Amino acid sequence: MATDFFQQQDAARRKSVWLVILFCAAVCAIVSVIYLMVALVFANVPNEQAAEHSGDIAGRLWNAELFVFVSLGTLAVISLGSLYKIAELSAGGEKVALMLGGRRIDPNTRDLAERRLLNVVEEMALASGMPVPPVFVLDEERSINAFAAGHTPGDAVVAVSRGALDYLTRDELQGVMGHEFSHILNGDMRLNLRLIGLLHGILLLAILGYYLMRLSAYAPSSRRSKNEGGMQAALLLAGLALLVIGYVGVFFGKLIKAGVSRQREYLADASAVQFTRYPDGIAGALKKIGALTEGSRIRDPHAEECSHLFFCDALSGTMMNLFSTHPPLVARIKRLDPDFDGTFPPIVPPAVAESDASGQERRRQGVARPALRFVARTAPQDGEKPPRRGSGALLHATNLPNLVGMGAVQIGQAAVILDHVPQPMRNAARDPFSARAVIYALLLSSDSAVRAVQLNELKSLTEPLCYQQTVDLASLADRLPVEVRLPLADMSLPALKQLSPRQYEAFRDAVQALTGADRRIDLFEYMIQGAVLRYLDLHFGRSKPPAIRYASLSPLAKPLSVVLSLLARVGNRDQAAAERAFGQAREALGRPLEMLEPTSCTLANLDAALKELARATPPIKKRIVIAAAACVTSDGKVTPQEWELLRSISAMLDCPMPPGFATEGAVPAVGSDGLPNA
């Protein structure tokens, strides 16, 4: 089942609106219940107003001033509770993982099960074109479960329970990770975090009630005056009332989570099959959950508020699945394996060393290990035969939205890319200290004079050891295929996120010094900055995710002209060819645009334009990406430079796109340094 990335992103955004509506309805119900309870108490207190309405029940219960007081007080408590939790979660997915007892997996771990998981996550991230997320393990959870959390692909994390590492094979882990990457790509993560934040305000009433009841128990028990005894009783009753009312809110919260989450779990299962082309992987993981005594239950105290994040139901004992955030386990399995008879096979823990044979895995998927040589074709021209299977991808403007995300072929190609990264660079990319040297080495110019200036600048800005590592890695970086360079930068992100804020500021200064050493920023330097600094700025709080502002193309004419003009000129040196490319983009967009002069097609202008376009809704972004694709495919071919620029533009719009396509052919022999021999 093919899924449209932009359609799913927009569906998640619209569901956020419904979430707010349902939340408001739940708040109104809670306010009504609280007012009714308070009014009943006041109705039994003798006063002049009660005497006037002694025969009128409705008149005795209605008190406008009391209603305003109760409403404002309740709204204040719920709002403060929600805002507090939303602010707490603004740090991104890492906060959620730590809250649930997660431990970040060391990228250089020697644990075979952890290493296998990191390999799977790296492959899937590179296949989708998104930055590699940090990976956490919930060591205290012996069940099989997993989740992805974050606001955007740039601050996402993935986490698995210890049971998932112990019991799942590589195929099954890949299926589970495919499910979680679907949530990342389809915009479910942001929706899920908003749900946690909003519902925390409702839960806060129950928490306040609990603490009021405890406070009443600590009141003095001897020589208590009548007033003191009355206060203790009042605290006890108020606490009990808030506890009951709070759990009325929890009831509504469970219903909201179930309504928002269930159907999207089916979609994520289908997407996992689409990504891996192996339904037995995710189906096998679900069957093991059914066979395991612990199942998918998460025992952490925060499991309730985060239950909708997980791969499978994190709670137990849900009556008739009324409040379950996930569809029934057997129903999910039967969608993947129609022959399933409901009998769960016994669990056999995998032999990790054998189950992580990535080369065998790719052959099982029918994806050969090709040589890394870029070929991205457009649709066949008149009289041209369609390309052979495996010889490249059919790239056409209207097909491009289907390439946003990933598929089985892209996962296989990501494994090939990883195979072509020299082992010393892979090791360095996984260490916070050495990952800086990887980025520095990628930014070193091929011009010896410029490189000398860069190294001199770097020597004054970084530690001697980091400088020496950069020099040592430079020769390896110079020999990297073009298709590997940006994915290697993406691989470095989890390690770079472990820098301290002060270390990051120094790293950022060094990157800007290296890119500005020749008094200009070229296209590759711009793409590296976009692939690294943009995500790290969000992580370290230097910038915020763009807020949606534009639902139509009308106010975006100027930034669109900048982006499409630059794309047309990058791929076409001839003015007439550039104009044809721009015309194709304009036609695909269906808007009158003016092609800009070369002097206006600067990378600074491109950066400003993309920041505006990033504030568009997903359907508008889809039209922008299709227009950009029409521009680069206008001449019937796509160069590596055009593709990487298209990927960078797409990434700036939070629309990840896979790396360049590989061709079939023999793989060169690999030398002792990990690089293909000439």
Disulfide bonds with the S-S distance in Angstrom:
none
